[in-house]
């Protein structure tokens, strides 16, 4: 399995302001707030990184798609499906 590129293996204490009802419900359910917050931040960071890459690469992606629309897929004659 590929290691997570966002994980450093180190921990840093931070202060968060969370709705007291949410915290109470999570504790009542036996949930680990740190793990859940970390997972949510990891997911949000990955999604934002992908969104930014797509935005930055839009011109190249559009140019490639236009070329394929005009010329077809390279090596399409060798496709078995």
Backbone as XML, in Angstrom:
<?xml version="1.0"?>
<chain id="A" units="angstrom">
  <residue number="1" name="UNK">
    <atom name="N" x="0.842" y="-1.176" z="0.000"/>
    <atom name="CA" x="0.000" y="0.000" z="0.000"/>
    <atom name="C" x="0.889" y="1.241" z="0.000"/>
  </residue>
  <residue number="2" name="UNK">
    <atom name="N" x="0.525" y="2.218" z="-0.822"/>
    <atom name="CA" x="1.279" y="3.461" z="-0.912"/>
    <atom name="C" x="1.053" y="4.291" z="0.354"/>
  </residue>
  <residue number="3" name="UNK">
    <atom name="N" x="2.134" y="4.780" z="0.962"/>
    <atom name="CA" x="1.947" y="5.603" z="2.159"/>
    <atom name="C" x="1.233" y="6.905" z="1.800"/>
  </residue>
  <residue number="4" name="UNK">
    <atom name="N" x="0.468" y="7.414" z="2.732"/>
    <atom name="CA" x="-0.270" y="8.649" z="2.532"/>
    <atom name="C" x="0.714" y="9.813" z="2.452"/>
  </residue>
  <residue number="5" name="UNK">
    <atom name="N" x="0.674" y="10.552" z="1.345"/>
    <atom name="CA" x="1.623" y="11.647" z="1.158"/>
    <atom name="C" x="1.344" y="12.807" z="2.102"/>
  </residue>
  <residue number="6" name="UNK">
    <atom name="N" x="0.184" y="12.832" z="2.729"/>
    <atom name="CA" x="-0.135" y="13.903" z="3.657"/>
    <atom name="C" x="0.333" y="13.595" z="5.076"/>
  </residue>
  <residue number="7" name="UNK">
    <atom name="N" x="0.591" y="12.341" z="5.373"/>
    <atom name="CA" x="0.954" y="11.946" z="6.730"/>
    <atom name="C" x="2.443" y="12.136" z="6.978"/>
  </residue>
  <residue number="8" name="UNK">
    <atom name="N" x="2.758" y="12.745" z="8.109"/>
    <atom name="CA" x="4.153" y="12.920" z="8.491"/>
    <atom name="C" x="4.561" y="11.924" z="9.557"/>
  </residue>
  <residue number="9" name="UNK">
    <atom name="N" x="3.574" y="11.329" z="10.224"/>
    <atom name="CA" x="3.871" y="10.427" z="11.327"/>
    <atom name="C" x="4.039" y="11.163" z="12.642"/>
  </residue>
  <residue number="10" name="UNK">
    <atom name="N" x="4.075" y="12.477" z="12.587"/>
    <atom name="CA" x="4.227" y="13.295" z="13.790"/>
    <atom name="C" x="2.867" y="13.839" z="14.192"/>
  </residue>
  <residue number="11" name="UNK">
    <atom name="N" x="2.733" y="14.253" z="15.421"/>
    <atom name="CA" x="1.491" y="14.825" z="15.927"/>
    <atom name="C" x="1.744" y="16.247" z="16.402"/>
  </residue>
  <residue number="12" name="UNK">
    <atom name="N" x="0.717" y="17.089" z="16.246"/>
    <atom name="CA" x="0.774" y="18.467" z="16.716"/>
    <atom name="C" x="-0.538" y="18.769" z="17.415"/>
  </residue>
  <residue number="13" name="UNK">
    <atom name="N" x="-0.455" y="19.266" z="18.618"/>
    <atom name="CA" x="-1.652" y="19.662" z="19.348"/>
    <atom name="C" x="-2.179" y="20.962" z="18.744"/>
  </residue>
  <residue number="14" name="UNK">
    <atom name="N" x="-3.495" y="21.006" z="18.508"/>
    <atom name="CA" x="-4.137" y="22.207" z="17.967"/>
    <atom name="C" x="-5.421" y="22.469" z="18.744"/>
  </residue>
  <residue number="15" name="UNK">
    <atom name="N" x="-5.892" y="23.685" z="18.666"/>
    <atom name="CA" x="-7.161" y="24.040" z="19.297"/>
    <atom name="C" x="-8.218" y="24.160" z="18.205"/>
  </residue>
  <residue number="16" name="UNK">
    <atom name="N" x="-9.352" y="23.544" z="18.418"/>
    <atom name="CA" x="-10.482" y="23.632" z="17.497"/>
    <atom name="C" x="-11.699" y="24.118" z="18.262"/>
  </residue>
  <residue number="17" name="UNK">
    <atom name="N" x="-12.531" y="24.864" z="17.593"/>
    <atom name="CA" x="-13.808" y="25.257" z="18.168"/>
    <atom name="C" x="-14.883" y="24.445" z="17.471"/>
  </residue>
  <residue number="18" name="UNK">
    <atom name="N" x="-15.558" y="23.588" z="18.221"/>
    <atom name="CA" x="-16.588" y="22.718" z="17.678"/>
    <atom name="C" x="-17.884" y="22.943" z="18.441"/>
  </residue>
  <residue number="19" name="UNK">
    <atom name="N" x="-18.982" y="22.747" z="17.759"/>
    <atom name="CA" x="-20.290" y="22.861" z="18.385"/>
    <atom name="C" x="-20.374" y="21.869" z="19.546"/>
  </residue>
  <residue number="20" name="UNK">
    <atom name="N" x="-20.824" y="22.351" z="20.691"/>
    <atom name="CA" x="-20.862" y="21.501" z="21.888"/>
    <atom name="C" x="-21.791" y="20.305" z="21.714"/>
  </residue>
  <residue number="21" name="UNK">
    <atom name="N" x="-22.874" y="20.472" z="20.967"/>
    <atom name="CA" x="-23.778" y="19.355" z="20.725"/>
    <atom name="C" x="-23.122" y="18.269" z="19.899"/>
  </residue>
  <residue number="22" name="UNK">
    <atom name="N" x="-22.336" y="18.668" z="18.919"/>
    <atom name="CA" x="-21.624" y="17.707" z="18.076"/>
    <atom name="C" x="-20.601" y="16.945" z="18.909"/>
  </residue>
  <residue number="23" name="UNK">
    <atom name="N" x="-19.878" y="17.672" z="19.750"/>
    <atom name="CA" x="-18.869" y="17.038" z="20.598"/>
    <atom name="C" x="-19.526" y="16.057" z="21.565"/>
  </residue>
  <residue number="24" name="UNK">
    <atom name="N" x="-20.632" y="16.459" z="22.168"/>
    <atom name="CA" x="-21.322" y="15.584" z="23.117"/>
    <atom name="C" x="-21.828" y="14.319" z="22.424"/>
  </residue>
  <residue number="25" name="UNK">
    <atom name="N" x="-22.403" y="14.481" z="21.243"/>
    <atom name="CA" x="-22.918" y="13.319" z="20.509"/>
    <atom name="C" x="-21.783" y="12.384" z="20.120"/>
  </residue>
  <residue number="26" name="UNK">
    <atom name="N" x="-20.660" y="12.944" z="19.690"/>
    <atom name="CA" x="-19.512" y="12.115" z="19.304"/>
    <atom name="C" x="-18.962" y="11.356" z="20.503"/>
  </residue>
  <residue number="27" name="UNK">
    <atom name="N" x="-18.852" y="12.031" z="21.623"/>
    <atom name="CA" x="-18.343" y="11.365" z="22.830"/>
    <atom name="C" x="-19.305" y="10.282" z="23.300"/>
  </residue>
  <residue number="28" name="UNK">
    <atom name="N" x="-20.592" y="10.590" z="23.236"/>
    <atom name="CA" x="-21.601" y="9.605" z="23.637"/>
    <atom name="C" x="-21.528" y="8.359" z="22.754"/>
  </residue>
  <residue number="29" name="UNK">
    <atom name="N" x="-21.195" y="8.562" z="21.503"/>
    <atom name="CA" x="-21.084" y="7.442" z="20.564"/>
    <atom name="C" x="-19.724" y="6.751" z="20.661"/>
  </residue>
  <residue number="30" name="UNK">
    <atom name="N" x="-18.836" y="7.288" z="21.499"/>
    <atom name="CA" x="-17.513" y="6.682" z="21.674"/>
    <atom name="C" x="-16.572" y="6.954" z="20.514"/>
  </residue>
  <residue number="31" name="UNK">
    <atom name="N" x="-16.800" y="8.052" z="19.814"/>
    <atom name="CA" x="-15.961" y="8.382" z="18.654"/>
    <atom name="C" x="-14.711" y="9.138" z="19.077"/>
  </residue>
  <residue number="32" name="UNK">
    <atom name="N" x="-13.639" y="8.925" z="18.346"/>
    <atom name="CA" x="-12.379" y="9.610" z="18.603"/>
    <atom name="C" x="-12.348" y="10.890" z="17.763"/>
  </residue>
  <residue number="33" name="UNK">
    <atom name="N" x="-12.504" y="12.024" z="18.425"/>
    <atom name="CA" x="-12.565" y="13.307" z="17.720"/>
    <atom name="C" x="-11.299" y="13.582" z="16.918"/>
  </residue>
  <residue number="34" name="UNK">
    <atom name="N" x="-10.149" y="13.289" z="17.483"/>
    <atom name="CA" x="-8.894" y="13.557" z="16.783"/>
    <atom name="C" x="-8.796" y="12.761" z="15.488"/>
  </residue>
  <residue number="35" name="UNK">
    <atom name="N" x="-9.116" y="11.478" z="15.556"/>
    <atom name="CA" x="-9.042" y="10.638" z="14.363"/>
    <atom name="C" x="-10.029" y="11.085" z="13.300"/>
  </residue>
  <residue number="36" name="UNK">
    <atom name="N" x="-11.226" y="11.425" z="13.720"/>
    <atom name="CA" x="-12.251" y="11.837" z="12.765"/>
    <atom name="C" x="-11.895" y="13.177" z="12.136"/>
  </residue>
  <residue number="37" name="UNK">
    <atom name="N" x="-11.452" y="14.122" z="12.931"/>
    <atom name="CA" x="-11.045" y="15.431" z="12.392"/>
    <atom name="C" x="-9.868" y="15.270" z="11.434"/>
  </residue>
  <residue number="38" name="UNK">
    <atom name="N" x="-8.905" y="14.453" z="11.801"/>
    <atom name="CA" x="-7.740" y="14.227" z="10.942"/>
    <atom name="C" x="-8.157" y="13.595" z="9.614"/>
  </residue>
  <residue number="39" name="UNK">
    <atom name="N" x="-9.034" y="12.605" z="9.668"/>
    <atom name="CA" x="-9.498" y="11.954" z="8.444"/>
    <atom name="C" x="-10.262" y="12.939" z="7.560"/>
  </residue>
  <residue number="40" name="UNK">
    <atom name="N" x="-11.109" y="13.763" z="8.171"/>
    <atom name="CA" x="-11.880" y="14.747" z="7.409"/>
    <atom name="C" x="-10.963" y="15.784" z="6.774"/>
  </residue>
  <residue number="41" name="UNK">
    <atom name="N" x="-9.957" y="16.235" z="7.503"/>
    <atom name="CA" x="-8.999" y="17.204" z="6.959"/>
    <atom name="C" x="-8.151" y="16.589" z="5.852"/>
  </residue>
  <residue number="42" name="UNK">
    <atom name="N" x="-7.771" y="15.323" z="6.022"/>
    <atom name="CA" x="-7.007" y="14.634" z="4.978"/>
    <atom name="C" x="-7.839" y="14.552" z="3.696"/>
  </residue>
  <residue number="43" name="UNK">
    <atom name="N" x="-9.102" y="14.157" z="3.841"/>
    <atom name="CA" x="-9.994" y="14.030" z="2.690"/>
    <atom name="C" x="-10.208" y="15.390" z="2.019"/>
  </residue>
  <residue number="44" name="UNK">
    <atom name="N" x="-10.480" y="16.415" z="2.805"/>
    <atom name="CA" x="-10.699" y="17.755" z="2.247"/>
    <atom name="C" x="-9.445" y="18.274" z="1.551"/>
  </residue>
  <residue number="45" name="UNK">
    <atom name="N" x="-8.269" y="17.999" z="2.130"/>
    <atom name="CA" x="-7.010" y="18.438" z="1.522"/>
    <atom name="C" x="-6.779" y="17.758" z="0.185"/>
  </residue>
  <residue number="46" name="UNK">
    <atom name="N" x="-7.041" y="16.452" z="0.110"/>
    <atom name="CA" x="-6.882" y="15.719" z="-1.145"/>
    <atom name="C" x="-7.830" y="16.244" z="-2.209"/>
  </residue>
  <residue number="47" name="UNK">
    <atom name="N" x="-9.090" y="16.470" z="-1.827"/>
    <atom name="CA" x="-10.077" y="16.976" z="-2.783"/>
    <atom name="C" x="-9.679" y="18.355" z="-3.295"/>
  </residue>
  <residue number="48" name="UNK">
    <atom name="N" x="-9.188" y="19.207" z="-2.419"/>
    <atom name="CA" x="-8.772" y="20.548" z="-2.829"/>
    <atom name="C" x="-7.551" y="20.489" z="-3.739"/>
  </residue>
  <residue number="49" name="UNK">
    <atom name="N" x="-6.618" y="19.596" z="-3.421"/>
    <atom name="CA" x="-5.434" y="19.439" z="-4.273"/>
    <atom name="C" x="-5.846" y="18.978" z="-5.672"/>
  </residue>
  <residue number="50" name="UNK">
    <atom name="N" x="-6.786" y="18.047" z="-5.761"/>
    <atom name="CA" x="-7.287" y="17.576" z="-7.056"/>
    <atom name="C" x="-8.002" y="18.708" z="-7.791"/>
  </residue>
  <residue number="51" name="UNK">
    <atom name="N" x="-8.840" y="19.464" z="-7.082"/>
    <atom name="CA" x="-9.569" y="20.568" z="-7.700"/>
    <atom name="C" x="-8.608" y="21.600" z="-8.273"/>
  </residue>
  <residue number="52" name="UNK">
    <atom name="N" x="-7.577" y="21.933" z="-7.508"/>
    <atom name="CA" x="-6.589" y="22.915" z="-7.984"/>
    <atom name="C" x="-5.834" y="22.390" z="-9.196"/>
  </residue>
  <residue number="53" name="UNK">
    <atom name="N" x="-5.443" y="21.109" z="-9.170"/>
    <atom name="CA" x="-4.739" y="20.529" z="-10.319"/>
    <atom name="C" x="-5.620" y="20.601" z="-11.567"/>
  </residue>
  <residue number="54" name="UNK">
    <atom name="N" x="-6.901" y="20.251" z="-11.410"/>
    <atom name="CA" x="-7.816" y="20.293" z="-12.549"/>
    <atom name="C" x="-7.963" y="21.718" z="-13.079"/>
  </residue>
  <residue number="55" name="UNK">
    <atom name="N" x="-8.042" y="22.675" z="-12.171"/>
    <atom name="CA" x="-8.153" y="24.072" z="-12.578"/>
    <atom name="C" x="-6.886" y="24.531" z="-13.306"/>
  </residue>
  <residue number="56" name="UNK">
    <atom name="N" x="-5.730" y="24.204" z="-12.752"/>
    <atom name="CA" x="-4.456" y="24.603" z="-13.344"/>
    <atom name="C" x="-4.191" y="23.896" z="-14.678"/>
  </residue>
  <residue number="57" name="UNK">
    <atom name="N" x="-4.736" y="22.702" z="-14.828"/>
    <atom name="CA" x="-4.484" y="21.892" z="-16.024"/>
    <atom name="C" x="-5.610" y="21.981" z="-17.047"/>
  </residue>
  <residue number="58" name="UNK">
    <atom name="N" x="-6.620" y="22.799" z="-16.784"/>
    <atom name="CA" x="-7.802" y="22.862" z="-17.639"/>
    <atom name="C" x="-7.448" y="23.146" z="-19.094"/>
  </residue>
  <residue number="59" name="UNK">
    <atom name="N" x="-6.567" y="24.082" z="-19.342"/>
    <atom name="CA" x="-6.209" y="24.438" z="-20.717"/>
    <atom name="C" x="-5.605" y="23.241" z="-21.451"/>
  </residue>
  <residue number="60" name="UNK">
    <atom name="N" x="-4.697" y="22.540" z="-20.813"/>
    <atom name="CA" x="-4.061" y="21.377" z="-21.439"/>
    <atom name="C" x="-5.064" y="20.245" z="-21.634"/>
  </residue>
  <residue number="61" name="UNK">
    <atom name="N" x="-5.928" y="20.028" z="-20.662"/>
    <atom name="CA" x="-6.936" y="18.975" z="-20.776"/>
    <atom name="C" x="-7.900" y="19.293" z="-21.916"/>
  </residue>
  <residue number="62" name="UNK">
    <atom name="N" x="-8.340" y="20.549" z="-21.996"/>
    <atom name="CA" x="-9.246" y="20.952" z="-23.068"/>
    <atom name="C" x="-8.582" y="20.805" z="-24.437"/>
  </residue>
  <residue number="63" name="UNK">
    <atom name="N" x="-7.302" y="21.167" z="-24.532"/>
    <atom name="CA" x="-6.576" y="21.033" z="-25.797"/>
    <atom name="C" x="-6.462" y="19.560" z="-26.190"/>
  </residue>
  <residue number="64" name="UNK">
    <atom name="N" x="-6.173" y="18.708" z="-25.243"/>
    <atom name="CA" x="-6.078" y="17.275" z="-25.527"/>
    <atom name="C" x="-7.431" y="16.719" z="-25.971"/>
  </residue>
  <residue number="65" name="UNK">
    <atom name="N" x="-8.479" y="17.104" z="-25.268"/>
    <atom name="CA" x="-9.818" y="16.632" z="-25.631"/>
    <atom name="C" x="-10.216" y="17.113" z="-27.025"/>
  </residue>
  <residue number="66" name="UNK">
    <atom name="N" x="-9.851" y="18.343" z="-27.376"/>
    <atom name="CA" x="-10.162" y="18.868" z="-28.710"/>
    <atom name="C" x="-9.399" y="18.082" z="-29.775"/>
  </residue>
  <residue number="67" name="UNK">
    <atom name="N" x="-8.136" y="17.756" z="-29.503"/>
    <atom name="CA" x="-7.334" y="16.989" z="-30.463"/>
    <atom name="C" x="-7.955" y="15.613" z="-30.691"/>
  </residue>
  <residue number="68" name="UNK">
    <atom name="N" x="-8.342" y="14.963" z="-29.606"/>
    <atom name="CA" x="-8.950" y="13.630" z="-29.708"/>
    <atom name="C" x="-10.278" y="13.720" z="-30.457"/>
  </residue>
  <residue number="69" name="UNK">
    <atom name="N" x="-11.055" y="14.769" z="-30.195"/>
    <atom name="CA" x="-12.333" y="14.934" z="-30.894"/>
    <atom name="C" x="-12.113" y="15.092" z="-32.402"/>
  </residue>
  <residue number="70" name="UNK">
    <atom name="N" x="-11.039" y="15.769" z="-32.761"/>
    <atom name="CA" x="-10.758" y="16.003" z="-34.181"/>
    <atom name="C" x="-10.086" y="14.808" z="-34.850"/>
  </residue>
  <residue number="71" name="UNK">
    <atom name="N" x="-9.151" y="14.170" z="-34.157"/>
    <atom name="CA" x="-8.322" y="13.127" z="-34.766"/>
    <atom name="C" x="-8.647" y="11.711" z="-34.304"/>
  </residue>
  <residue number="72" name="UNK">
    <atom name="N" x="-9.410" y="11.567" z="-33.238"/>
    <atom name="CA" x="-9.678" y="10.248" z="-32.671"/>
    <atom name="C" x="-8.576" y="9.846" z="-31.707"/>
  </residue>
  <residue number="73" name="UNK">
    <atom name="N" x="-8.798" y="8.734" z="-31.048"/>
    <atom name="CA" x="-7.812" y="8.251" z="-30.070"/>
    <atom name="C" x="-6.576" y="7.713" z="-30.777"/>
  </residue>
  <residue number="74" name="UNK">
    <atom name="N" x="-5.395" y="8.064" z="-30.286"/>
    <atom name="CA" x="-4.182" y="7.480" z="-30.853"/>
    <atom name="C" x="-4.212" y="5.956" z="-30.645"/>
  </residue>
  <residue number="75" name="UNK">
    <atom name="N" x="-3.779" y="5.236" z="-31.602"/>
    <atom name="CA" x="-3.692" y="3.775" z="-31.542"/>
    <atom name="C" x="-5.057" y="3.103" z="-31.412"/>
  </residue>
  <residue number="76" name="UNK">
    <atom name="N" x="-6.138" y="3.807" z="-31.741"/>
    <atom name="CA" x="-7.473" y="3.238" z="-31.606"/>
    <atom name="C" x="-7.642" y="1.975" z="-32.441"/>
  </residue>
  <residue number="77" name="UNK">
    <atom name="N" x="-6.933" y="1.905" z="-33.563"/>
    <atom name="CA" x="-7.071" y="0.729" z="-34.432"/>
    <atom name="C" x="-6.566" y="-0.554" z="-33.766"/>
  </residue>
  <residue number="78" name="UNK">
    <atom name="N" x="-5.781" y="-0.414" z="-32.719"/>
    <atom name="CA" x="-5.253" y="-1.591" z="-32.014"/>
    <atom name="C" x="-6.104" y="-2.007" z="-30.822"/>
  </residue>
  <residue number="79" name="UNK">
    <atom name="N" x="-7.164" y="-1.248" z="-30.532"/>
    <atom name="CA" x="-8.018" y="-1.576" z="-29.387"/>
    <atom name="C" x="-8.752" y="-2.878" z="-29.654"/>
  </residue>
  <residue number="80" name="UNK">
    <atom name="N" x="-8.910" y="-3.677" z="-28.644"/>
    <atom name="CA" x="-9.572" y="-4.975" z="-28.754"/>
    <atom name="C" x="-11.032" y="-4.900" z="-28.313"/>
  </residue>
  <residue number="81" name="UNK">
    <atom name="N" x="-11.501" y="-3.711" z="-27.935"/>
    <atom name="CA" x="-12.878" y="-3.568" z="-27.477"/>
    <atom name="C" x="-13.563" y="-2.452" z="-28.209"/>
  </residue>
</chain>
